[in-house]
Amino acid sequence: MRFSFKLLTIILLTSSLILPTSILAAEGDNENFSLTIMHMNDTHAHVEPLPRMLTAINEVRAEEPEALLFHGGDVFSGTLYFNQYKGKADLALLNMMGFDAMVFGNHEFDLGSSEDGHQSLEEFVQAANFPLLGTNVDFSNDPYMSGIVNDGFIESAESGMVYDGIIKEVDGEKVGIFGLTTEDTANISSPVNVEFLSYIEEAQRAVDQFSELGIDKIIAVNHIGYDSNPDMGNDLQLSKYVDGIDVIVGGHSHSKLEEPVVVEKDENGADKDPTVIVQAYQYAQLLGRLDVQFNENGVVTESAGQLIDVTEKEPNEDASKILAPYKKEVDKIIDQETGAVAAKPLLNPRLSDSEVSVRANETELGNLITDAMLAKAKEKDPSVVIAMQNGGGIRAAIDKGPITVGEVMAVLPFGNDPVVAQLTGQEIKQILEHSVSQAPKESGGFLQIAGMRFTYDSGENEGSRVISMEIARNGEYQKIAEDQIYSVTTNNFTGKGGDGFEVFAKAYEEGRVKDIGEIDWEQLRDYMAEDLNGQVDPVIEGRIIDLQGEEPEQPELPKEPEEDPNKEEPNNEQDGDSSDEQKEEAPEKDGNDGNDNQSTNNPSNEKESEKLENDQSEKEQKIEDHHQNQNEGNSLPNTATNLFTFLLIGGLLLFIGICVLLFKKFKIVN
């Protein structure tokens, strides 16, 4: 017994010496790390909901005091609050919320081509009590922004500065945070001297930097879109191409992700550590909340998210007091006249009180809106020949007499961004079939049009109603050719497939829909005052005719408004984004633009297509080369290897002890 006791003591002492301290430490750190993230995006100068947003934020913080809060970009542009205050009204309330960081949206660069350049943006950043993220934004050549940029990945980030990345400590754990802005900003906004670098390369740089610092919990706060134009990049692509990003807080596409999207496959379809993607729609209507857990290796093991309806919250009293003086001034601007005068009431008819409806028939107001869309789109892209506006997006009438800014905004209250889509004649026919599929009943997807006319028969079966389609060109109507390509402008809600327009959705997915950097109500305001010289008197022109079994009449082509000889040449600077305003839609993508009335065999198209393919191939090759250089597979953690070593040595010691015991017993017997 004494010998056995001595042997057991030797084994235990040996074990305590051999047992690595890392195993004991791992036992203490074995619990998952939990993190709560709040987020919003694309608030677009919708300042009035922010007091309610603050209430929602405070309620989450009451449960999770260390919850992080991010803004996914596009504070600028969209309402009169921006026109009047250039972001200062928004910031007065955002500064009350305790943001940890905000990323630049494309609209933050809308004023770059103005006389004051990015001075308003500089003032916004410096007055913010939180840092901004610009991982792939190069401000070095901008006279206003270059002096407030720090290119490092900083643990003690200061408010009012721009960083490549920041590090936050939450419950003793370090979290790396960086932010990307869509490369398309160069095309759809006015960045002037500001450049936008490769989102893939800059994201990889950020992940590598954090990894070198020993940080394995990484968040990207992005304004590149959930599933936007693949030529410009989006969150889904990023999650597949760059390993090591745990959470993506998104913006730009105005996607309403009711639940987090978890990506667990890389670009080759191989398994990867999970990346969780979230986005919270638009206009400060919803506050996103994400609860995520990491294991001891910094890998996401669980996630749960929700979108909190801010409209149901009571406004914070202190925030309401801050808002009051700004709102008072904006209310005055709403009553200002646009310089346009309506010669008669422009009704927004519905079948409940009229024989016609903006959702079922051609209307004077619909013609005015689409004429404005077409004229203003042509200033940005002369190839545009057709305009389409969903009837459900026209929400109010215009009274006879002077037209106010408030009236214009009431007609088009969603602040949609106009887009241009490249569509074949056959696709236009399918779109029109969907438009009249419910006729003569009302439908929010019924399209008001400009630049063309068509006839249909509501007595025929759905999908077989459109009889003729003609485009207005060179003073006469010409038949639309099914195999030709036409540039069509619409609002981005419809252009992404809203109201069930599957053809638009497909074009959007394929990159054939491009934002042109405008706001719809501003288009209408400027068209009435400038293009119509303030004289507003639209008429029914026979653009949409329901034959109901009758033979069609051929109306004359309407005369185009006379050019104002004193009118200045349009400014071709563009500013825009991707949005989805009028009803809750699934997440979508944005795309690129082209030329109207081109055959698909046009050599210039082939050259452009070949260039795009080569550019995309080069990008994909870089990505593939990068991943080929990465180590394949995952090694066992140190704790597992050390434990195996301990068991092996313990087993050997036990075997030796048994042998000694048997030898001693055999010796006693002999």
C-alpha positions in Angstrom: 0.0 0.0 0.0 2.8 2.4 0.8 4.4 1.6 -2.5 1.1 2.2 -4.4 0.6 5.5 -2.6 4.1 6.6 -3.5 3.5 5.7 -7.1 0.2 7.6 -7.3 1.9 10.6 -5.7 4.7 10.5 -8.3 2.1 10.3 -11.2 0.1 13.3 -9.9 3.3 15.4 -9.3 4.5 14.6 -12.8 1.1 15.5 -14.3 1.1 18.9 -12.6 4.5 19.6 -14.1 3.7 18.4 -17.6 0.1 19.8 -17.8 0.4 23.0 -19.9 -0.8 26.2 -18.3 -2.7 26.9 -21.5 -5.1 24.1 -20.7 -5.9 25.5 -17.3 -6.3 29.0 -18.9 -8.6 27.6 -21.6 -10.8 26.1 -19.0 -11.4 29.6 -17.5 -12.0 31.1 -21.0 -14.2 28.4 -22.3 -17.4 30.5 -22.2 -18.6 32.2 -25.4 -18.2 36.0 -25.7 -21.5 37.7 -26.3 -21.8 41.0 -28.2 -24.9 43.2 -29.0 -24.8 45.5 -32.0 -27.4 48.2 -32.8 -27.4 49.7 -36.3 -29.2 52.0 -38.7 -28.4 53.1 -42.3 -29.6 55.4 -45.1 -31.4 57.9 -42.9 -31.2 60.5 -45.7 -32.0 63.6 -43.7 -35.2 62.1 -42.2 -34.6 64.0 -39.0 -38.1 63.9 -37.5 -38.0 60.2 -36.6 -34.8 60.5 -34.6 -36.3 61.4 -31.2 -38.2 58.1 -31.4 -35.0 56.4 -32.5 -33.2 57.6 -29.4 -35.9 56.1 -27.3 -35.4 52.7 -29.0 -31.6 52.9 -28.5 -31.9 53.7 -24.8 -34.2 50.7 -24.3 -31.6 48.4 -25.8 -28.9 49.9 -23.7 -30.9 49.4 -20.6 -30.6 45.7 -21.3 -27.1 45.7 -22.8 -25.1 48.7 -21.5 -22.1 47.8 -23.6 -24.0 47.4 -26.9 -22.2 48.9 -29.8 -24.0 51.4 -32.2 -23.2 51.9 -35.9 -24.5 54.0 -38.8 -24.2 52.5 -42.2 -23.9 55.8 -44.1 -26.0 58.2 -46.1 -27.0 60.8 -43.6 -26.9 63.5 -46.3 -29.6 64.3 -49.0 -33.2 63.4 -49.2 -35.3 66.1 -47.4 -35.4 69.8 -46.8 -33.5 69.3 -43.6 -30.4 68.6 -45.7 -31.2 71.4 -48.3 -31.3 73.8 -45.4 -28.8 72.6 -42.9 -26.3 70.4 -44.8 -26.3 67.6 -42.1 -26.2 69.9 -39.0 -29.8 69.1 -38.0 -29.2 65.4 -38.3 -25.9 65.6 -36.3 -27.6 67.6 -33.5 -29.6 64.4 -32.7 -27.1 61.8 -33.8 -24.7 63.2 -31.3 -27.2 62.3 -28.5 -27.2 58.6 -29.4 -23.6 57.5 -28.5 -22.5 56.1 -31.9 -19.3 54.0 -31.8 -18.7 54.7 -35.6 -20.2 55.7 -38.9 -19.1 54.9 -42.4 -19.3 57.3 -45.3 -22.2 56.8 -47.7 -22.1 57.9 -51.3 -24.5 60.8 -50.6 -22.0 62.2 -48.1 -20.1 63.4 -51.2 -23.0 65.1 -53.0 -21.7 68.6 -52.4 -18.2 68.0 -53.7 -18.7 69.8 -57.0 -20.3 72.9 -55.3 -18.5 76.1 -54.8 -17.6 75.2 -51.2 -16.6 71.6 -52.1 -16.5 69.2 -49.2 -16.5 72.0 -46.6 -19.9 70.8 -45.3 -18.6 67.3 -45.0 -15.6 68.4 -43.1 -17.7 70.4 -40.7 -20.0 67.4 -40.2 -17.1 65.1 -39.4 -15.4 67.5 -37.0 -18.7 68.2 -35.1 -19.5 64.5 -34.7 -18.8 63.0 -31.3 -17.9 59.7 -32.9 -15.2 58.6 -35.4 -15.9 57.9 -39.1 -14.6 55.0 -41.1 -13.0 55.3 -44.5 -10.9 52.2 -45.0 -11.1 52.3 -48.8 -11.5 56.1 -49.1 -8.5 58.2 -50.1 -8.9 61.8 -49.0 -5.3 62.8 -49.5 -6.0 65.1 -52.4 -9.0 66.9 -50.9 -8.2 70.3 -49.3 -10.9 70.0 -46.7 -10.8 66.4 -45.6 -7.1 65.5 -45.8 -6.3 67.1 -42.5 -8.7 65.1 -40.4 -7.7 61.6 -41.6 -5.7 59.0 -39.6 -4.6 56.1 -41.8 -4.0 53.7 -38.9 -6.0 51.1 -37.0 -6.4 52.9 -33.7 -7.4 51.6 -30.2 -8.0 55.1 -28.8 -9.9 56.7 -31.7 -11.0 60.3 -31.3 -14.3 61.8 -32.2 -14.3 64.1 -35.3 -11.7 62.1 -37.1 -11.6 59.6 -40.0 -9.8 56.2 -39.5 -9.0 53.2 -41.6 -10.0 51.1 -38.6 -10.7 51.4 -34.8 -10.5 48.9 -31.9 -13.2 48.8 -29.2 -12.9 46.9 -25.9 -16.2 45.2 -24.8 -16.3 43.2 -21.6 -12.5 42.8 -21.8 -12.5 41.6 -25.4 -11.1 43.6 -28.3 -13.2 44.1 -31.4 -11.7 45.4 -34.7 -14.0 47.6 -36.8 -13.4 49.0 -40.3 -15.7 50.5 -43.0 -16.1 50.4 -46.8 -17.8 52.9 -49.2 -19.1 51.8 -52.6 -16.6 52.3 -55.4 -19.6 53.5 -57.5 -19.5 56.7 -55.5 -17.2 58.1 -58.2 -20.0 57.7 -60.7 -23.1 58.5 -58.8 -22.0 61.3 -56.5 -19.6 64.3 -56.7 -16.4 63.2 -54.8 -14.2 65.3 -57.1 -10.7 64.8 -55.6 -11.7 61.9 -53.3 -10.9 58.4 -54.6 -12.4 55.0 -53.7 -10.1 52.0 -53.6 -10.8 48.3 -54.2 -13.2 47.2 -51.5 -11.8 43.6 -51.6 -8.1 44.7 -51.3 -8.8 47.2 -48.5 -11.0 44.8 -46.6 -8.2 42.2 -46.8 -5.7 44.8 -45.6 -8.0 45.6 -42.6 -8.4 41.9 -41.6 -4.6 41.4 -41.9 -3.9 44.4 -39.7 -6.3 43.3 -37.0 -4.9 39.7 -37.1 -1.4 41.0 -36.6 -2.7 42.8 -33.5 -4.1 39.6 -32.2 -7.8 40.6 -32.8 -10.0 37.8 -34.0 -13.4 39.5 -33.7 -13.9 41.8 -36.7 -16.8 43.9 -37.8 -17.2 45.7 -41.2 -19.5 48.7 -41.3 -20.3 49.0 -45.0 -22.0 51.3 -47.5 -21.7 49.0 -50.5 -25.1 47.3 -50.6 -26.3 43.9 -49.5 -26.5 42.5 -53.0 -25.9 45.5 -55.1 -24.2 45.8 -58.5 -21.7 42.9 -58.6 -19.4 45.0 -60.8 -19.0 47.4 -57.9 -19.2 44.9 -55.1 -21.6 44.1 -52.3 -21.7 42.6 -48.9 -22.5 39.0 -50.1 -19.4 39.0 -52.3 -17.2 40.5 -49.6 -18.3 37.8 -47.1 -17.2 35.1 -49.6 -14.0 36.7 -50.9 -12.4 37.9 -47.6 -12.0 35.5 -44.8 -12.0 36.7 -41.2 -14.9 39.1 -41.2 -17.4 38.0 -38.5 -20.1 40.7 -38.9 -21.1 43.0 -41.7 -23.3 46.0 -40.8 -24.7 47.2 -44.1 -26.2 50.1 -46.0 -26.7 51.6 -49.5 -29.2 49.1 -50.9 -31.9 50.0 -48.3 -32.4 46.3 -47.7 -34.8 45.2 -45.0 -33.2 42.1 -43.6 -35.7 40.9 -41.1 -33.2 38.3 -39.9 -29.4 38.1 -40.1 -28.0 36.5 -43.2 -25.3 34.0 -42.4 -22.7 33.1 -45.1 -20.8 29.9 -44.5 -19.3 29.3 -47.9 -16.5 31.0 -49.7 -16.4 32.0 -53.4 -15.5 28.5 -54.3 -18.3 26.9 -52.3 -16.0 25.6 -49.6 -16.9 25.8 -45.9 -15.7 28.9 -44.1 -16.2 30.5 -40.7 -19.6 32.2 -40.6 -20.1 35.9 -41.6 -23.3 37.5 -40.3 -24.8 40.3 -42.5 -27.4 42.7 -41.2 -29.1 45.9 -42.6 -32.0 48.0 -41.3 -33.9 49.4 -44.3 -34.0 53.2 -44.4 -35.1 56.7 -43.1 -34.7 55.9 -39.4 -37.8 53.9 -39.4 -36.2 50.8 -37.9 -33.4 50.1 -35.4 -31.5 46.9 -36.1 -30.3 44.8 -33.2 -27.9 41.9 -33.5 -26.9 39.5 -30.7 -23.9 37.4 -31.7 -21.7 34.9 -29.8 -18.1 34.0 -30.4 -16.1 31.0 -29.2 -12.7 31.2 -27.7 -11.1 31.3 -31.2 -13.2 34.3 -32.3 -15.5 32.3 -34.5 -19.2 33.1 -34.6 -21.2 30.3 -33.0 -24.7 31.9 -32.7 -26.5 35.0 -33.9 -30.0 36.4 -33.6 -31.3 39.7 -34.9 -34.4 41.8 -35.2 -35.6 45.1 -36.6 -37.3 47.3 -34.0 -40.1 49.5 -35.3 -39.1 53.0 -34.2 -42.5 54.5 -35.2 -44.1 52.7 -32.2 -41.8 54.4 -29.7 -42.5 57.6 -27.8 -40.1 60.5 -28.8 -37.4 61.3 -26.4 -38.3 64.7 -24.8 -34.7 66.1 -24.9 -34.3 65.2 -28.5 -37.7 66.7 -29.4 -36.6 70.0 -27.9 -33.4 69.9 -30.0 -35.4 69.2 -33.1 -38.0 71.9 -32.6 -36.1 75.0 -34.0 -34.9 73.1 -37.0 -38.4 71.8 -37.7 -39.9 75.3 -37.4 -37.6 76.6 -40.2 -38.2 73.6 -42.4 -42.0 74.1 -42.1 -41.6 77.6 -43.4 -39.6 76.3 -46.5 -42.4 73.8 -47.2 -44.8 76.7 -47.8 -42.4 78.4 -50.3 -43.5 78.5 -53.9 -41.5 76.7 -56.5 -42.0 79.3 -59.2 -44.4 77.0 -61.1 -48.2 77.6 -61.4 -50.8 75.0 -62.1 -53.3 76.2 -64.7 -55.9 73.8 -63.2 -56.2 71.3 -60.4 -54.0 68.2 -61.1 -56.0 65.4 -59.4 -54.7 62.2 -58.0 -57.9 60.2 -59.0 -59.0 56.9 -57.5 -61.9 54.7 -58.6 -63.6 55.2 -55.2 -64.5 58.7 -56.3 -63.8 59.0 -60.0 -64.2 57.1 -63.3 -60.5 57.0 -63.7 -57.6 56.2 -61.4 -53.9 57.0 -61.3 -53.6 53.2 -60.7 -55.6 52.2 -63.7 -55.6 54.9 -66.3 -53.5 57.6 -68.0 -53.8 60.8 -65.9 -52.7 64.4 -66.3 -50.6 64.2 -63.1 -49.0 61.0 -64.2 -48.0 62.5 -67.5 -46.5 65.5 -65.8 -44.4 63.3 -63.4 -43.1 61.0 -66.2 -42.4 64.0 -68.5 -40.3 65.4 -65.7 -38.5 62.0 -65.2 -37.7 61.7 -68.9 -36.5 65.3 -69.3 -34.2 65.2 -66.3 -32.9 61.7 -67.0 -32.0 62.9 -70.5 -29.9 65.6 -69.0 -27.8 62.9 -67.3 -28.0 60.3 -70.1 -29.2 61.5 -73.6 -29.9 57.9 -74.6 -33.0 57.7 -72.3 -36.2 57.5 -74.3 -38.9 56.2 -72.0 -40.0 57.0 -68.4 -42.2 54.8 -66.2 -43.7 55.7 -62.8 -45.8 53.3 -60.7 -49.2 54.7 -59.9 -48.9 53.6 -56.3 -46.0 56.0 -55.8 -48.1 59.1 -56.7 -49.7 60.0 -53.4 -51.3 63.5 -53.6 -52.9 66.1 -55.9 -51.7 69.6 -56.9 -54.1 72.5 -56.4 -54.7 75.2 -59.1 -52.4 78.1 -58.7 -48.9 78.6 -57.3 -47.2 75.2 -56.5 -45.4 75.0 -53.2 -42.4 72.8 -52.3 -44.7 71.0 -49.8 -47.1 70.0 -52.6 -44.4 68.6 -54.7 -43.1 66.5 -51.8 -46.6 65.3 -51.0 -47.0 64.1 -54.5 -43.8 62.1 -54.4 -43.1 61.6 -50.6 -40.8 58.7 -50.7 -37.7 60.5 -52.0 -37.0 57.7 -54.5 -33.8 57.8 -56.5 -34.4 57.7 -60.3 -32.5 54.9 -62.2 -32.0 54.0 -65.8 -32.5 50.4 -67.0 -31.3 48.8 -70.2 -34.2 46.8 -71.5 -35.0 44.9 -74.7 -38.3 45.7 -76.5 -39.5 42.2 -75.5 -38.8 43.0 -71.8 -40.7 46.3 -72.1 -43.7 44.4 -73.4 -43.5 42.0 -70.4 -43.3 45.0 -68.1 -46.4 46.6 -69.7 -48.2 43.3 -69.5 -47.6 43.2 -65.7 -48.6 46.9 -65.5 -52.1 46.2 -67.0 -52.6 42.7 -65.6 -55.2 43.9 -63.1 -56.9 46.4 -65.3 -59.6 47.7 -65.3 -59.1 47.2 -61.5 -56.6 49.4 -59.7 -53.0 48.3 -59.0 -50.2 50.1 -57.4 -48.0 48.7 -60.1 -49.9 50.3 -63.0 -47.4 52.4 -64.8 -47.8 56.0 -65.9 -45.5 56.6 -69.0 -43.7 59.2 -71.1 -41.8 58.9 -74.4 -44.0 56.1 -75.7 -47.6 55.0 -76.1 -49.2 51.5 -76.1 -52.6 49.9 -76.5 -53.9 46.9 -74.7 -57.2 45.0 -74.2 -58.2 44.4 -70.6 -60.7 41.8 -71.8 -57.9 39.4 -72.9 -56.1 37.0 -70.6 -53.3 38.2 -68.4 -50.0 38.2 -70.2 -51.6 38.6 -73.6 -53.2 42.0 -73.3 -50.6 44.4 -74.9 -51.4 44.9 -78.6 -49.0 47.6 -79.7 -46.0 49.6 -78.4 -44.5 52.7 -80.0 -41.7 55.0 -79.1 -41.7 58.8 -79.7 -38.7 59.6 -81.9 -37.8 62.5 -84.2 -41.3 63.9 -84.2 -43.1 60.6 -84.9 -44.0 57.3 -83.3 -42.1 54.2 -84.3 -42.8 50.6 -83.4 -40.7 49.2 -80.5 -38.5 46.4 -81.8 -38.4 43.4 -79.5 -34.7 42.7 -80.2 -33.4 46.2 -79.7 -32.2 47.7 -76.4 -33.8 50.9 -75.0 -32.8 53.1 -72.0 -35.8 53.4 -69.6 -35.9 55.6 -66.5 -38.0 54.7 -63.5 -37.8 55.1 -59.8 -35.4 52.7 -58.0 -38.3 51.1 -56.1 -39.8 49.8 -59.4 -36.3 49.4 -61.0 -35.4 46.8 -58.3 -38.6 44.8 -58.9 -41.0 46.5 -56.6 -44.7 45.8 -57.2 -43.8 42.4 -58.6 -41.9 43.6 -61.7 -39.8 40.5 -62.2 -38.3 41.8 -65.4 -36.9 44.9 -63.7 -35.6 42.7 -60.8 -33.8 40.4 -63.3 -32.2 43.4 -65.0 -31.2 44.8 -61.7 -29.5 41.5 -60.7 -27.7 41.5 -64.1 -26.3 45.0 -63.5 -28.5 46.7 -66.2 -30.0 49.2 -63.8 -28.0 52.3 -62.8 -28.7 55.1 -60.3 -28.4 58.5 -62.0 -27.9 60.6 -58.8 -31.2 62.4 -58.5 -34.2 62.7 -56.1 -37.6 62.2 -57.8 -39.4 65.2 -56.1 -36.6 67.5 -57.0 -36.8 66.4 -60.6 -40.5 67.3 -60.7 -39.9 70.7 -59.0 -37.1 71.7 -61.3 -38.9 70.5 -64.4 -41.9 72.6 -63.7 -40.0 75.7 -62.9 -37.2 75.4 -65.6 -38.3 73.2 -68.5 -42.0 74.4 -68.5 -41.0 78.0 -67.5 -43.5 77.7 -64.6 -46.5 77.0 -66.8 -48.0 73.7 -65.7 -50.9 72.4 -67.8 -50.6 68.7 -68.7 -53.3 66.9 -70.7 -54.3 63.4 -71.6 -52.6 62.4 -74.8 -53.6 58.8 -75.5 -50.4 57.4 -74.1 -52.3 54.4 -72.6 -55.4 53.1 -74.4 -57.5 50.2 -73.2 -59.3 49.0 -76.4 -61.8 46.7 -74.7 -62.5 45.1 -78.1 -62.4 48.4 -80.1 -60.0 49.5 -82.9 -57.3 51.9 -81.7 -57.3 55.5 -82.7 -53.9 57.1 -83.5 -53.4 60.3 -81.5 -50.9 62.9 -82.8 -47.5 63.1 -81.2 -47.5 65.8 -78.5 -45.3 68.8 -79.0 -42.3 69.0 -76.8 -41.9 72.1 -74.6 -39.9 75.0 -76.2 -36.4 75.4 -75.1 -35.6 78.4 -72.9 -32.8 80.2 -74.7 -31.6 81.6 -71.3 -31.4 78.2 -69.7 -27.9 77.1 -68.6 -26.3 73.9 -69.7 -27.0 71.1 -67.2 -24.3 70.1 -64.7 -23.3 66.6 -65.4 -22.1 65.9 -61.8 -24.0 63.0 -60.4 -25.0 62.0 -56.9 -27.1 59.0 -55.9 -27.6 55.8 -54.1 -29.8 52.7 -54.1 -33.0 52.8 -52.2 -36.3 51.0 -51.8 -39.0 53.2 -50.4 -42.6 52.6 -51.0 -43.2 49.2 -49.4 -41.3 46.5 -47.7 -39.3 44.6 -50.3 -36.7 41.8 -50.3 -33.1 42.9 -50.6 -31.9 43.8 -54.1 -29.0 44.9 -56.3 -27.9 47.8 -58.4 -26.2 47.9 -61.8 -24.8 49.8 -64.7 -26.0 51.8 -67.7 -25.8 51.6 -71.5 -27.0 53.1 -74.8 -30.5 53.2 -76.1 -31.7 51.5 -79.3 -28.7 49.4 -79.8 -28.7 46.0 -81.3 -27.1 43.4 -79.1 -24.5 42.9 -81.9 -23.3 46.5 -81.8 -19.5 46.4 -81.9 -19.2 49.2 -79.3 -21.3 47.1 -77.0 -19.1 44.1 -77.6 -15.9 46.1 -76.8 -17.4 47.5 -73.6 -18.7 44.0 -72.6 -15.2 42.5 -73.3 -13.6 45.2 -71.2 -16.0 44.6 -68.3 -15.3 40.8 -68.6 -11.5 41.4 -68.6 -11.8 43.7 -65.6 -13.9 41.2 -63.8 -11.6 38.3 -64.7 -8.6 40.3 -63.4 -10.4 40.9 -60.1 -11.5 37.3 -59.8 -7.9 36.1 -60.6 -6.5 38.4 -57.8 -9.1 37.0 -55.4 -8.3 33.4 -56.5 -4.5 34.0 -56.2 -5.0 35.4 -52.7 -7.0 32.4 -51.5 -4.5 30.0 -53.1 -1.8 31.6 -50.9 -3.8 31.0 -47.8 -3.2 27.8 -45.7 -5.9 25.2 -46.4 -7.7 23.6 -43.5 -7.6 24.4 -39.8 -5.0 23.0 -37.3 -6.1 21.6 -34.0 -6.1 24.2 -31.1 -3.1 24.1 -28.7 -5.4 22.9 -26.0 -6.3 19.7 -27.9 -2.6 18.9 -28.7 -1.4 19.5 -25.2 -4.2 17.4 -23.7 -3.2 14.5 -26.0 0.4 14.8 -24.9 -0.6 14.8 -21.2 -2.7 11.7 -21.6 0.0 9.9 -23.5 2.7 10.6 -20.8 0.2 9.8 -18.0 -0.5 6.5 -19.6 3.2 5.7 -19.9 3.7 6.5 -16.3 0.8 4.3 -15.3 2.1 1.4 -17.3 5.6 1.8 -15.7 4.0 1.8 -12.2 2.0 -1.4 -12.9 5.2 -3.1 -14.2 7.1 -2.0 -11.0 4.3 -3.3 -8.9 4.2 -6.7 -10.6 7.9 -7.0 -10.4 7.9 -6.3 -6.7 5.1 -8.8 -6.1 6.9 -11.4 -8.2 10.1 -10.8 -6.1 8.2 -11.3 -2.8 6.6 -14.5 -4.0 10.0 -15.9 -5.0 
